[in-house]
Amino acid sequence: MNNHEPMIPVHLLSGFLGSGKTTLLQRLLDYYKGQGLKPAVIMNEIGDVNLDGQLLDGEVPMAEMLSGCICCTMRGDLGLEISMLIDEHRPDVIIIESTGAANPMETLDGVTEAAMYKSIDLRSVVTVVDGPELLERSRGGKGRTYKLMKEQIRCATQLLLNKADKLEPEQLVEAQQLLRELNTHAPVIATVRCMLEDWSWLAEKRPTPDFSQDYYEHEEGEACPPGCSHHIGGHLHDESSEPVLAVRHHSHDHVMVLTHYWRSPVSSEDFEALLQRLPDQIYRAKGIVTFTDTPSRFLFQYAYKESDFMRIDPQGHVNDVAVFIGEHFSKDWLENELALLEQSENAEA
């Protein structure tokens, strides 16, 4: 590697499903292009379709990492994607949007592996936090989803407390205090739809947190397996050396994804009614759908009982598809409901 190559800043966007990461990504791209710089994007989806990519400017170089999570099953691919983007497009900055199910600390391993081959500088880990959802889950106080949200918050060098307009003043204070308890070093900015006026923090590099033994402790006292070689907190260990920290091997077994390809247009009213009666275990849904009662195609977004529809005119061939993400929901029930929507329209035709 040429030591005189300029360092390319890398920003990692984290946050649980529906928090607003893609909205922030769009604003970041607008900011960098407004500065006359060339950004590139790596988008990770745990499903097999990248729908958020439909929202981005087609001129922005983008790599898609689908059907897996870059913090575990696809971690080794992340370095390859970064290298390919740099070789082909020579961007001024790279933004990585990880899936909402990703553990940032393990994703960072993938970024550091890429640093062995390319001159990159991890500038920030930005975690977008859904304010109302954070308070709701914190009151339960347990569960794997809340545990993941806390890990995403702890790993951040910058925290955006999003959807602040949906919090009462005392709730906003409560959410800010909770974030500061979980992460004492990262600045907290309250936002609405990730709107920011000051982007100066992008040029700053804050160190990723150096966690305690307790944070990395394996569940049920599990030890690292033979041959383990994790790079954590500046220390590398393997089976021949004394372990410094034990990494909890991350699993997404509790996260479920259902991808449904539409066979025909459906009623907009019936589809919206289905979204409103989705079980609480389905946190996030998004997709492209054609309705029988309007000539346009729509990109839809759903998060925690709230939905949004945007008219689109995609370039090239784009499938009508819906992706649902949650935990421990009935795929059979959902597939049946979606089939009934299509059967109803076909019967009327």
KOLMAR-970736 format. One record per residue: y, x, z of N, C-alpha, C in turn. Coordinates in steps of 0.2 Angstrom, whole numbers, padded with zeros to 4 digits, always signed. Example, Ala and Ser with C-alpha at 12.3 -4.5 7.8 and 13.67 -1.06 7.14 Angstrom:
BEGIN
-0028+0066+0039-0022+0062+0039-0016+0066+0039 -0011+0064+0035-0005+0068+0036+0000+0064+0039 
This chain:
BEGIN
-0006+0004+0000+0000+0000+0000+0006+0004+0000 +0011+0003-0004+0017+0006-0005+0021+0005+0002 +0023+0010+0006+0027+0009+0012+0034+0007+0010 +0036+0008+0004+0043+0006+0002+0044-0001+0000 +0038-0005-0001+0039-0011-0003+0042-0016+0002 +0047-0020+0000+0050-0024+0005+0046-0029+0009 +0047-0030+0015+0043-0034+0019+0044-0042+0017 +0039-0046+0016+0040-0053+0014+0040-0057+0020 +0045-0061+0022+0044-0065+0028+0039-0070+0027 +0035-0072+0033+0031-0077+0033+0032-0082+0038 +0033-0088+0037+0034-0093+0042+0028-0098+0043 +0025-0099+0048+0019-0103+0049+0021-0110+0053 +0020-0115+0049+0022-0122+0052+0016-0125+0055 +0016-0127+0061+0011-0130+0065+0013-0137+0068 +0009-0141+0071+0010-0147+0074+0005-0152+0072 +0004-0157+0077-0002-0161+0076+0000-0166+0070 -0005-0170+0068-0005-0175+0063+0001-0180+0063 +0005-0180+0058+0010-0185+0058+0017-0183+0061 +0017-0177+0063+0023-0174+0067+0029-0173+0063 +0028-0172+0057+0034-0171+0052+0034-0164+0049 +0028-0160+0049+0028-0154+0046+0030-0153+0038 +0028-0158+0034+0029-0158+0027+0037-0160+0026 +0040-0164+0030+0047-0165+0030+0051-0159+0031 +0049-0155+0037+0052-0148+0038+0051-0144+0032 +0045-0144+0029+0044-0139+0024+0048-0140+0018 +0049-0147+0016+0054-0149+0011+0061-0146+0013 +0063-0147+0019+0070-0144+0021+0070-0137+0021 +0065-0133+0022+0065-0126+0022+0066-0124+0015 +0062-0127+0010+0062-0125+0003+0069-0126+0000 +0073-0132+0002+0079-0133+0000+0084-0128+0003 +0083-0126+0009+0087-0121+0012+0087-0114+0008 +0081-0112+0007+0080-0105+0004+0082-0105-0003 +0081-0111-0007+0083-0111-0014+0091-0111-0014 +0094-0114-0009+0101-0114-0009+0104-0107-0007 +0100-0103-0004+0102-0096-0003+0100-0092-0009 +0098-0095-0014+0096-0091-0020+0090-0087-0020 +0085-0089-0015+0079-0085-0014+0073-0089-0017 +0068-0086-0018+0062-0089-0021+0056-0090-0016 +0055-0096-0013+0050-0097-0008+0043-0099-0012 +0038-0097-0008+0031-0099-0010+0028-0103-0004 +0023-0107-0006+0020-0111-0001+0012-0111-0001 +0009-0111+0005+0002-0112+0006+0001-0118+0010 -0002-0123+0007-0003-0129+0010-0011-0130+0012 -0012-0131+0018-0019-0132+0020-0021-0140+0022 -0026-0142+0019-0028-0149+0021-0035-0149+0023 -0037-0153+0028-0044-0153+0031-0048-0157+0026 -0045-0162+0022-0048-0166+0017-0048-0162+0011 -0051-0165+0005-0052-0162-0001-0047-0164-0006 -0041-0167-0004-0035-0169-0008-0029-0167-0005 -0025-0163-0009-0018-0161-0006-0013-0166-0008 -0011-0171-0004-0007-0176-0006+0000-0174-0004 +0002-0171+0001+0008-0168+0003+0011-0164-0003 +0007-0161-0006+0010-0156-0012+0013-0160-0017 +0012-0167-0018+0015-0171-0023+0022-0172-0021 +0024-0171-0015+0031-0172-0013+0036-0166-0015 +0032-0160-0016+0036-0154-0017+0039-0153-0024 +0044-0149-0025+0046-0147-0031+0041-0143-0035 +0040-0145-0041+0034-0142-0045+0036-0135-0047 +0042-0133-0046+0044-0126-0048+0042-0121-0042 +0041-0123-0037+0039-0119-0031+0032-0117-0031 +0030-0110-0032+0024-0108-0032+0020-0110-0026 +0014-0113-0027+0010-0116-0021+0003-0114-0022 +0000-0113-0016-0008-0112-0016-0010-0117-0011 -0016-0120-0014-0019-0126-0010-0025-0123-0007 -0026-0125+0000-0033-0123+0003-0035-0129+0006 -0040-0132+0003-0043-0139+0004-0050-0139+0007 -0052-0145+0010-0058-0146+0013-0060-0141+0018 -0056-0139+0022-0057-0135+0028-0051-0133+0031 -0051-0129+0037-0045-0127+0041-0045-0120+0041 -0038-0117+0040-0037-0110+0039-0038-0107+0046 -0039-0110+0051-0039-0107+0058-0047-0105+0059 -0051-0108+0055-0058-0106+0056-0062-0105+0050 -0065-0111+0047-0069-0110+0041-0066-0107+0035 -0059-0107+0034-0056-0104+0029-0051-0098+0031 -0052-0096+0037-0047-0091+0039-0048-0084+0034 -0054-0083+0032-0054-0077+0028-0051-0078+0021 -0050-0084+0019-0047-0086+0012-0040-0085+0013 -0037-0086+0019-0029-0086+0019-0026-0079+0017 -0029-0073+0019-0027-0067+0016-0027-0066+0009 -0032-0069+0006-0033-0069-0002-0028-0073-0005 -0026-0079-0002-0021-0083-0005-0014-0080-0005 -0013-0077+0001-0007-0073+0002-0006-0068-0003 -0011-0064-0004-0011-0058-0009-0010-0061-0016 -0013-0066-0018-0013-0069-0025-0006-0071-0026 -0003-0075-0021+0004-0077-0022+0009-0072-0023 +0008-0066-0019+0013-0061-0020+0012-0057-0026 +0006-0056-0028+0004-0052-0035+0007-0056-0041 +0006-0063-0040+0008-0067-0046+0015-0069-0047 +0018-0071-0041+0025-0074-0041+0030-0070-0037 +0028-0065-0034+0033-0060-0030+0039-0065-0027 +0036-0069-0022+0041-0073-0018+0045-0069-0013 +0051-0072-0011+0055-0069-0006+0053-0071+0001 +0050-0076+0001+0047-0079+0008+0041-0083+0007 +0037-0083+0011+0031-0087+0011+0030-0092+0017 +0029-0099+0016+0029-0104+0021+0022-0106+0021 +0018-0106+0026+0012-0109+0027+0012-0115+0031 +0010-0121+0028+0009-0127+0032+0002-0128+0033 +0000-0127+0040-0007-0128+0042-0009-0135+0043 -0015-0137+0042-0017-0144+0044-0016-0145+0051 -0014-0152+0053-0013-0154+0060-0018-0152+0065 -0024-0151+0062-0030-0150+0067-0031-0142+0068 -0026-0138+0066-0027-0131+0066-0025-0128+0073 -0028-0123+0075-0026-0119+0081-0022-0113+0079 -0016-0113+0080-0011-0108+0077-0014-0101+0079 -0016-0100+0085-0018-0093+0087-0023-0090+0082 -0028-0094+0080-0033-0092+0076-0031-0091+0069 -0026-0096+0067-0023-0095+0060-0019-0088+0060 -0016-0086+0065-0012-0080+0065-0017-0074+0064 -0023-0075+0066-0028-0069+0064-0028-0069+0056 -0029-0074+0053-0029-0074+0045-0023-0071+0043 -0017-0072+0046-0011-0069+0043-0011-0062+0044 -0013-0060+0050-0013-0052+0052-0018-0049+0047 -0024-0052+0045-0028-0049+0041-0025-0047+0034 -0021-0052+0032-0017-0051+0025-0012-0046+0026 -0010-0044+0032-0005-0039+0033-0008-0032+0032 -0014-0032+0032-0018-0025+0030-0017-0024+0023 -0016-0028+0019-0016-0027+0011-0009-0028+0008 -0005-0032+0011+0002-0034+0009+0007-0032+0014 +0013-0031+0011+0019-0030+0016+0022-0037+0018 +0019-0040+0023+0022-0046+0025+0024-0046+0033 +0028-0050+0035+0031-0050+0041+0031-0057+0044 +0026-0058+0049+0026-0065+0052+0033-0066+0056 +0037-0070+0053+0044-0071+0056+0044-0076+0062 +0040-0081+0061+0040-0087+0066+0034-0091+0065 +0033-0094+0071+0028-0100+0071+0031-0106+0074 +0032-0110+0069+0037-0116+0071+0032-0122+0072 +0032-0125+0078+0028-0131+0080+0032-0137+0080 +0031-0142+0076+0034-0148+0076+0030-0153+0080 +0034-0156+0085+0031-0160+0090+0034-0167+0089 +0029-0172+0089+0030-0179+0089+0032-0181+0096 +0039-0182+0097+0041-0183+0104+0037-0189+0108 +0037-0195+0104+0034-0201+0108+0026-0200+0109 +0023-0197+0104+0016-0195+0104+0015-0190+0110 +0019-0185+0111+0018-0180+0116+0018-0184+0123 +0023-0188+0124+0023-0192+0130+0018-0196+0132 +0016-0200+0126+0010-0204+0127+0004-0201+0129 +0002-0195+0126-0004-0191+0127-0003-0187+0134 +0003-0185+0136+0003-0181+0142+0002-0186+0148 +0003-0192+0147+0002-0197+0153-0006-0198+0154 -0009-0197+0148-0017-0197+0149-0019-0191+0152 -0016-0186+0150-0017-0179+0154-0023-0175+0152 -0028-0178+0147-0034-0175+0145-0036-0177+0138 -0041-0174+0136-0044-0176+0129-0042-0170+0125 -0047-0169+0120-0047-0163+0116-0040-0163+0111 -0038-0169+0109-0032-0169+0105-0026-0167+0109 -0025-0169+0115-0020-0167+0119-0020-0159+0120 -0026-0157+0121-0027-0150+0122-0025-0146+0116 -0027-0148+0110-0025-0145+0104-0017-0145+0104 -0014-0151+0105-0007-0151+0105-0003-0146+0109 -0006-0145+0115-0003-0140+0120-0004-0133+0117 -0010-0132+0114-0011-0125+0111-0006-0124+0106 -0004-0129+0102+0001-0128+0096+0008-0127+0099 +0009-0130+0105+0016-0129+0108+0016-0122+0111 +0011-0120+0114+0011-0113+0118+0012-0108+0113 +0009-0109+0107+0009-0103+0102+0016-0103+0098 +0020-0107+0099+0026-0107+0095+0032-0102+0097 +0035-0100+0092+0041-0096+0093+0047-0100+0092 +0046-0106+0089+0052-0111+0088+0049-0118+0089 +0052-0122+0093+0049-0129+0094+0054-0134+0092 +0052-0139+0087+0056-0144+0085+0053-0151+0089 +0057-0154+0093+0055-0160+0096+0058-0165+0091 +0053-0168+0087+0055-0172+0082+0054-0180+0084 +0057-0184+0080+0058-0191+0082+0061-0193+0088 +0067-0188+0089+0071-0189+0095+0074-0196+0095 +0075-0199+0090+0079-0205+0089+0074-0211+0092 +0068-0210+0093+0063-0215+0096+0062-0214+0103 +0066-0210+0106+0065-0208+0113+0072-0211+0117 +0071-0214+0123+0076-0216+0127+0079-0209+0130 +0085-0209+0132+0088-0203+0135+0084-0200+0140 +0081-0204+0145+0077-0201+0150+0070-0198+0148 +0068-0201+0142+0062-0199+0139+0063-0192+0135 +0069-0192+0132+0070-0186+0129+0070-0180+0134 +0073-0181+0140+0074-0176+0145+0066-0174+0147 +0062-0179+0148+0055-0178+0150+0051-0174+0145 +0052-0176+0139+0049-0172+0134+0051-0165+0133 +0058-0164+0134+0060-0157+0134+0058-0153+0140 +0057-0156+0146+0055-0152+0151+0047-0151+0151 +0043-0155+0148+0036-0154+0146+0035-0148+0142 +0040-0148+0136+0039-0142+0132+0041-0136+0135 +0046-0136+0139+0048-0129+0143+0042-0127+0148 +0039-0132+0151+0033-0130+0155+0028-0127+0151 +0026-0129+0145+0021-0127+0141+0023-0120+0138 +0029-0119+0136+0031-0114+0133+0038-0112+0135 +0039-0106+0139+0045-0105+0142+0049-0100+0138 +0047-0098+0132+0051-0093+0128+0054-0096+0122 +0051-0101+0119+0053-0104+0113+0059-0108+0113 +0064-0108+0109+0070-0112+0110+0067-0119+0107 +0070-0124+0110+0068-0131+0109+0074-0135+0105 +0073-0137+0099+0078-0141+0096+0076-0148+0095 +0080-0153+0097+0078-0160+0096+0081-0162+0089 +0076-0165+0085+0078-0167+0078+0076-0174+0077 +0079-0177+0071+0077-0183+0068+0075-0182+0061 +0069-0183+0059+0066-0181+0053+0067-0174+0051 +0067-0170+0056+0067-0162+0056+0074-0160+0052 +0079-0164+0053+0085-0162+0051+0089-0157+0055 +0091-0151+0052+0094-0146+0055+0100-0143+0052 +0105-0141+0056+0111-0139+0053+0111-0131+0054 +0108-0128+0059+0108-0121+0060+0101-0118+0058 +0101-0114+0053+0095-0111+0051+0095-0103+0053 +0099-0101+0057+0100-0094+0058+0093-0091+0062 +0090-0095+0065+0084-0093+0069+0078-0091+0064 +0079-0093+0057+0074-0090+0052+0074-0083+0052 +0080-0080+0053+0081-0073+0052+0078-0069+0058 +0077-0072+0063+0075-0069+0069+0068-0068+0070 +0065-0063+0073+0058-0062+0074+0057-0062+0082 +0054-0067+0084+0052-0067+0091+0044-0066+0092 +0042-0062+0097+0035-0061+0098+0031-0067+0099 +0025-0067+0097+0021-0072+0099+0019-0071+0106 +0017-0077+0109+0016-0076+0117+0010-0072+0118 +0010-0068+0124+0005-0064+0126+0002-0068+0132 -0004-0072+0130-0007-0077+0135-0011-0074+0140 -0012-0077+0145-0016-0075+0151-0023-0076+0150 -0028-0073+0154-0035-0073+0153-0037-0081+0153 -0034-0085+0157-0036-0092+0158-0035-0095+0151 -0030-0093+0147-0029-0097+0141-0035-0096+0136 -0037-0090+0136-0043-0088+0131-0050-0089+0134 -0050-0091+0140-0057-0092+0143-0061-0097+0140 -0067-0095+0138-0072-0099+0135-0074-0105+0139 -0075-0111+0136-0077-0116+0140-0084-0115+0143 -0085-0117+0149-0091-0116+0153-0093-0109+0154 -0088-0104+0154-0089-0097+0155-0092-0094+0150 -0092-0096+0143-0096-0093+0138-0093-0087+0136 -0097-0082+0135-0095-0075+0133-0094-0074+0126 -0090-0069+0123-0090-0068+0116-0097-0065+0114 -0099-0067+0108-0106-0065+0105-0106-0058+0103 -0112-0055+0103-0112-0048+0100-0109-0047+0094 -0106-0042+0093-0102-0040+0086-0095-0044+0086 -0093-0047+0091-0087-0050+0091-0081-0045+0090 -0076-0046+0086-0071-0041+0085-0064-0045+0084 -0062-0048+0089-0056-0052+0089-0050-0047+0090 -0044-0048+0087-0038-0045+0088-0034-0049+0092 -0033-0048+0098-0029-0053+0102-0025-0049+0107 -0018-0051+0107-0014-0048+0112-0013-0040+0111 -0014-0038+0105-0013-0031+0103-0020-0027+0105 -0025-0030+0107-0031-0026+0109-0037-0028+0104 -0041-0024+0102-0047-0025+0098-0053-0023+0102 -0058-0028+0102-0064-0026+0105-0070-0027+0101 -0075-0024+0102-0082-0025+0099-0087-0025+0104 -0093-0025+0102-0099-0025+0106-0100-0018+0110 -0096-0013+0107-0097-0006+0110-0091-0005+0115 -0087-0009+0116-0081-0008+0120-0080-0014+0126 -0076-0013+0130-0075-0017+0136-0070-0023+0133 -0073-0029+0133-0068-0035+0131-0062-0035+0135 -0056-0036+0132-0050-0037+0136-0049-0045+0137 -0050-0049+0131-0049-0056+0132-0054-0059+0128 -0057-0065+0130-0062-0069+0127-0058-0075+0123 -0060-0075+0117-0057-0080+0113-0061-0087+0113 -0058-0092+0114-0062-0099+0113-0063-0100+0106 -0069-0101+0104-0071-0102+0097-0069-0109+0095 -0064-0110+0091-0061-0117+0090-0066-0121+0086 -0066-0127+0087-0070-0132+0083-0066-0138+0082 -0068-0141+0076-0064-0148+0074-0069-0153+0074 -0075-0153+0078-0080-0158+0078-0077-0165+0079 -0072-0165+0083-0069-0172+0085-0065-0174+0080 -0063-0170+0075-0058-0173+0070-0062-0175+0064 -0061-0181+0062-0064-0185+0056-0060-0186+0050 -0062-0185+0044-0058-0186+0038-0062-0191+0034 -0059-0196+0031-0062-0200+0026-0058-0200+0020 -0061-0198+0014-0057-0198+0008-0060-0204+0004 -0055-0209+0001-0057-0214-0003-0054-0214-0009 -0057-0214-0015-0054-0215-0021-0054-0222-0024 -0048-0224-0025-0048-0231-0027-0051-0233-0034 -0054-0238-0034-0057-0240-0041-0053-0245-0044 -0048-0248-0041-0044-0253-0044-0038-0254-0040 -0032-0257-0043-0026-0258-0039-0028-0263-0034 -0024-0263-0028-0025-0268-0023-0018-0272-0021 -0019-0277-0017-0013-0281-0015-0009-0276-0010 -0002-0276-0011+0002-0272-0007+0002-0275+0000 +0002-0282+0001+0002-0286+0007-0004-0284+0011 -0010-0285+0007-0016-0284+0010-0017-0277+0013 -0015-0272+0009-0015-0265+0011-0011-0264+0017 -0005-0266+0017+0000-0265+0023-0004-0268+0029 -0007-0274+0028-0010-0277+0034-0016-0273+0037 -0019-0270+0032-0025-0266+0034-0022-0260+0038 -0017-0257+0036-0014-0251+0040-0012-0253+0047 -0009-0259+0047-0007-0261+0054-0013-0263+0059 -0019-0264+0056-0024-0266+0060-0029-0260+0061 -0027-0254+0058-0031-0248+0059-0032-0247+0067 -0038-0244+0069-0039-0243+0076-0035-0237+0078 -0034-0237+0085-0030-0231+0088-0033-0224+0086 -0039-0224+0085-0042-0218+0084-0041-0215+0077 -0038-0219+0073-0035-0216+0066-0028-0214+0067 -0026-0208+0067-0019-0206+0069-0015-0205+0062 -0018-0204+0057-0014-0202+0051-0018-0204+0045 -0014-0207+0040-0017-0208+0033-0011-0207+0028 -0014-0205+0022-0009-0204+0017-0013-0204+0010 -0009-0206+0005-0012-0206-0001-0008-0209-0007 -0011-0210-0012-0007-0213-0018-0011-0219-0020 -0007-0224-0021-0010-0231-0022-0006-0235-0028 -0010-0239-0032-0007-0243-0036-0008-0250-0034 -0002-0254-0034-0003-0261-0032-0003-0266-0037 -0006-0272-0036-0006-0277-0041+0000-0280-0042 +0005-0280-0037+0011-0284-0038+0017-0280-0039 +0016-0274-0041+0022-0270-0043+0019-0265-0048 +0024-0263-0053+0021-0259-0059+0021-0251-0057 +0024-0249-0051+0025-0242-0049+0019-0240-0045 +0018-0234-0045+0013-0231-0040+0017-0228-0034 +0013-0228-0029+0016-0226-0022+0013-0221-0019 +0016-0216-0016+0014-0212-0011+0015-0215-0004 +0010-0216+0000+0010-0219+0006+0009-0214+0012 +0012-0215+0017+0011-0211+0023+0011-0215+0029 +0006-0214+0034+0005-0218+0040+0003-0213+0045 +0007-0215+0051+0006-0211+0057+0007-0215+0063 +0002-0216+0067+0003-0220+0073+0006-0227+0073 +0003-0231+0068+0005-0238+0067+0012-0239+0063 +0014-0233+0061+0020-0234+0057+0019-0231+0050 +0021-0235+0044+0019-0233+0038+0026-0232+0033 +0025-0229+0028+0031-0228+0024+0028-0227+0017 +0032-0230+0012+0030-0230+0005+0035-0227+0000 +0033-0223-0004+0038-0220-0009+0036-0220-0016 +0040-0223-0020+0038-0224-0027+0038-0217-0030 +0033-0216-0034+0032-0209-0038+0030-0210-0045 +0031-0205-0049+0029-0204-0056+0026-0197-0057 +0020-0196-0054+0017-0190-0055+0016-0187-0062 +0017-0181-0062+0016-0177-0069+0009-0175-0070 +0006-0177-0075-0001-0175-0076-0006-0180-0073 -0012-0179-0073-0017-0183-0070-0017-0183-0063 -0016-0188-0059-0016-0188-0052-0020-0195-0050 -0026-0194-0046-0030-0199-0044-0027-0204-0039 -0028-0210-0039-0027-0215-0034-0032-0213-0028 -0029-0212-0022-0034-0209-0017-0030-0211-0010 -0035-0212-0005-0032-0213+0002-0036-0208+0006 -0033-0204+0011-0036-0200+0016-0034-0202+0023 -0039-0203+0027-0038-0205+0034-0041-0200+0038 -0037-0199+0044-0038-0193+0048-0038-0196+0055 -0043-0194+0059-0043-0197+0066-0049-0194+0070 -0051-0197+0075-0057-0194+0079-0061-0200+0081 -0067-0200+0080-0072-0204+0083-0071-0212+0080 -0069-0212+0074-0068-0219+0072-0074-0221+0067 -0075-0227+0066-0081-0229+0062-0079-0229+0054 -0082-0224+0051-0081-0223+0044-0084-0229+0040 -0089-0232+0042-0093-0238+0039-0088-0244+0039 -0085-0245+0045-0080-0251+0045-0074-0250+0040 -0071-0244+0040-0066-0242+0036-0068-0243+0029 -0073-0240+0027-0075-0240+0020-0076-0248+0018 -0079-0252+0022-0080-0259+0021-0074-0262+0020 -0069-0261+0024-0062-0264+0023-0059-0262+0017 -0059-0256+0015-0056-0254+0008-0060-0257+0002 -0066-0257+0003-0070-0261-0002-0068-0268-0003 -0067-0271+0003-0065-0278+0003-0058-0279-0001 -0054-0275+0000-0047-0275-0003-0048-0275-0011 -0052-0270-0013-0054-0270-0020-0057-0276-0023 -0062-0278-0019-0066-0284-0022-0062-0290-0022 -0058-0291-0017-0053-0297-0017-0049-0297-0024 -0046-0291-0026-0042-0291-0032-0046-0292-0038 -0052-0289-0038-0056-0290-0044-0059-0297-0045 -0060-0301-0039-0062-0308-0039-0056-0312-0042 -0050-0311-0040-0044-0315-0042-0043-0313-0050 -0044-0307-0052-0043-0306-0059-0048-0309-0063 
